[in-house]
Amino acid sequence: MSFIESWAALARRSLVLLAAAAMTGCANFYVDSNTKEIEAAQYKKRDPVHAVQVLFEFQTKGVTNANATALLKTRVIEQVKTSGLFSEVSEAPAAGGALLGITLNNVPLSDDAFSKGFVTGLTFGLAGSQVSDGYVCTARYSPGASAQPIVRQARHAIHTTVGASAAPGNGVKVANVDAAVTLMTRQVVSNVLNDLTLDPTFK
């Protein structure tokens, strides 16, 4: 099974929309433009840097999704490695006990908890079908076992249209679902990493 097929099977989309996309091949994917990538060069770096253990989990409406976690874990850990925030990044316990947990939760955009915190300029009522998936990324960082953790969140969304000639407002079109998930993940993770570095207790 390809990544596209795997992700489509994991994503929270209606069976009718998925069937239409598979049969017609006319599904279009858009990454919401409200959440933009923050380059690692803009992070507020600490000196000296030290090692950290990174744990990543993908969830669907708060429930662990093991398949999606496996698909994205390497990408997220690599992004933390290239951030320059830590001297060493691994999934094993780090010297000093620093721990960074990142969770990416796929939630319906209609959920009250999500819609209250995510403002978007979507164009609804298009000819054809549109499905929007919301994502809440949570980073929980602790420099040591006894330290008070820093918790930061960022939100993002991917919009899918089938048979529609008009694009969603505030959406950046990408080639396929793999490109959409890759861009969305990189952008939202960059935001929580940046927010962590802005906390005065980050070290």
Phi and psi in degrees as a GROMACS rama.xvg file:
@    title "Ramachandran Plot"
@    xaxis  label "Phi"
@    yaxis  label "Psi"
@TYPE xy
-73.3151  166.779  SER-2
-60.5221  -41.3132  PHE-3
-60.7351  -46.6286  ILE-4
-65.8353  -38.8163  GLU-5
-63.8251  -47.7087  SER-6
-66.3539  -40.3243  TRP-7
-60.3294  -36.2198  ALA-8
-71.2846  -28.0974  ALA-9
-87.0465  -30.8605  LEU-10
-67.3938  155.512  ALA-11
-88.1676  85.5423  ARG-12
-131.833  156.942  ARG-13
-70.7093  148.149  SER-14
-64.8294  -33.0026  LEU-15
-65.1531  -44.5851  VAL-16
-64.8621  -42.1027  LEU-17
-63.7946  -42.0904  LEU-18
-63.4162  -41.3276  ALA-19
-63.8612  -41.5329  ALA-20
-64.3026  -40.7701  ALA-21
-66.9224  -37.8647  ALA-22
-79.4105  -38.0406  MET-23
-97.7487  -23.4063  THR-24
67.3362  19.5287  GLY-25
-108.478  22.0958  CYS-26
-73.9568  136.802  ALA-27
-119.219  140.198  ASN-28
-116.831  135.86  PHE-29
-132.595  132.541  TYR-30
-96.3609  127.53  VAL-31
-59.5133  136.402  ASP-32
-91.2579  2.06625  SER-33
-70.8153  -30.2912  ASN-34
-103.71  115.426  THR-35
-108.75  152.693  LYS-36
-69.8538  138.52  GLU-37
-107.032  117.845  ILE-38
-65.0404  146.359  GLU-39
-59.5039  -29.0517  ALA-40
-63.3405  -20.0711  ALA-41
-89.1934  -11.084  GLN-42
-64.1409  148.582  TYR-43
-85.215  99.8388  LYS-44
-78.5567  147.814  LYS-45
-103.921  150.728  ARG-46
-133.53  121.934  ASP-47
-85.9455  161.782  PRO-48
-90.4107  160.658  VAL-49
-143.565  175.734  HIS-50
-74.8471  154.925  ALA-51
-145.263  146.77  VAL-52
-94.0843  130.592  GLN-53
-115.351  128.61  VAL-54
-120.821  131.724  LEU-55
-123.547  141.496  PHE-56
-143.417  132.75  GLU-57
-98.1709  138.484  PHE-58
-126.896  153.119  GLN-59
-117.345  107.594  THR-60
53.8779  43.5444  LYS-61
85.5893  -1.93038  GLY-62
-106.921  133.219  VAL-63
-55.4089  131.47  THR-64
-116.148  96.5543  ASN-65
-63.3979  -39.7175  ALA-66
-65.0173  -46.0739  ASN-67
-68.1458  -34.9247  ALA-68
-59.1187  -45.5397  THR-69
-63.9573  -35.4328  ALA-70
-69.2637  -31.6312  LEU-71
-109.604  -14.9711  LEU-72
-56.8198  -46.4393  LYS-73
-60.7534  -40.125  THR-74
-63.9618  -43.5958  ARG-75
-68.0193  -45.0149  VAL-76
-63.2627  -39.0206  ILE-77
-63.7323  -36.8933  GLU-78
-64.8087  -39.5171  GLN-79
-65.2825  -39.6779  VAL-80
-60.3595  -43.4499  LYS-81
-83.8125  0.220293  THR-82
-72.0375  -23.3944  SER-83
78.8227  8.17249  GLY-84
-83.8076  -18.4419  LEU-85
-135.685  150.584  PHE-86
-75.4616  -29.7984  SER-87
-150.141  138.144  GLU-88
-128.271  126.923  VAL-89
-154.884  169.396  SER-90
-86.4378  -9.38908  GLU-91
-86.5582  155.678  ALA-92
-53.2722  138.504  PRO-93
-98.5014  150.89  ALA-94
-59.8395  129.555  ALA-95
95.8238  -16.7756  GLY-96
82.8871  13.2291  GLY-97
-66.7229  136.363  ALA-98
-138.689  129.838  LEU-99
-120.368  115.987  LEU-100
-107.39  128.508  GLY-101
-121.586  126.229  ILE-102
-120.438  132.995  THR-103
-117.97  111.535  LEU-104
-108.42  118.753  ASN-105
-83.7928  114.344  ASN-106
-129.564  153.276  VAL-107
-65.4977  140.346  PRO-108
-66.0783  -17.5549  LEU-109
-81.8369  -12.6516  SER-110
-60.6927  133.458  ASP-111
-57.2151  -43.0351  ASP-112
-61.717  -31.3584  ALA-113
-86.2567  -47.7476  PHE-114
-64.0444  -27.2354  SER-115
-69.2935  -27.6876  LYS-116
-105.641  1.39168  GLY-117
-127.104  112.505  PHE-118
-102.596  124.933  VAL-119
-138.92  159.514  THR-120
-111.134  52.5814  GLY-121
-69.0375  150.815  LEU-122
-105.203  102.361  THR-123
-89.5966  174.265  PHE-124
75.8884  26.8419  GLY-125
-74.9537  157.489  LEU-126
-72.4868  122.214  ALA-127
107.776  -159.804  GLY-128
-119.091  146.41  SER-129
-136.743  135.18  GLN-130
-127.48  134.676  VAL-131
-119.844  129.739  SER-132
-107.706  126.989  ASP-133
-94.2375  152.03  GLY-134
-135.995  131.024  TYR-135
-114.74  118.538  VAL-136
-102.819  125.299  CYS-137
-118.911  127.384  THR-138
-113.227  129.477  ALA-139
-123.456  114.456  ARG-140
-120.616  134.236  TYR-141
-133.279  127.031  SER-142
-73.9708  -11.6365  PRO-143
-167.349  168.335  GLY-144
-60.5503  -34.2042  ALA-145
-97.6408  1.59094  SER-146
-83.7403  150.142  ALA-147
-72.6975  124.063  GLN-148
-70.5785  149.887  PRO-149
-98.1907  129.226  ILE-150
-121.408  128.05  VAL-151
-135.088  149.062  ARG-152
-130.742  150.721  GLN-153
-141.825  154.868  ALA-154
-121.781  151.963  ARG-155
-152.738  177.137  HIS-156
-158.194  151.655  ALA-157
-123.65  133.757  ILE-158
-115.215  135.384  HIS-159
-122.254  129.437  THR-160
-119.496  146.472  THR-161
-129.644  124.891  VAL-162
70.3575  18.5292  GLY-163
-109.587  133.155  ALA-164
-84.1157  -25.4318  SER-165
-91.985  147.911  ALA-166
-94.7544  154.363  ALA-167
-63.3812  146.266  PRO-168
-66.5364  146.967  GLY-169
58.2439  38.1883  ASN-170
-123.222  138.799  GLY-171
-104.22  117.755  VAL-172
-72.4872  137.944  LYS-173
-127.055  168.78  VAL-174
-67.9738  -39.2302  ALA-175
-160.026  -178.899  ASN-176
-67.3336  -33.3096  VAL-177
-60.8641  -46.0792  ASP-178
-63.9589  -37.4059  ALA-179
-64.8944  -47.1176  ALA-180
-67.0746  -39.8334  VAL-181
-61.6621  -47.8804  THR-182
-67.5507  -45.7542  LEU-183
-58.0666  -46.6885  MET-184
-63.5891  -46.1318  THR-185
-61.3171  -42.2477  ARG-186
-67.7304  -47.0462  GLN-187
-70.7165  -36.3926  VAL-188
-67.0925  -37.58  VAL-189
-61.2036  -33.0373  SER-190
-71.5746  -42.2493  ASN-191
-71.2891  -33.9387  VAL-192
-64.0647  -44.149  LEU-193
-61.9731  -43.428  ASN-194
-62.8767  -36.2604  ASP-195
-60.7527  -44.054  LEU-196
-68.6489  -21.1482  THR-197
-79.5885  -14.0637  LEU-198
-73.8052  129.944  ASP-199
-63.3014  -19.7337  PRO-200
-90.5823  -1.18884  THR-201
-68.4789  128.411  PHE-202
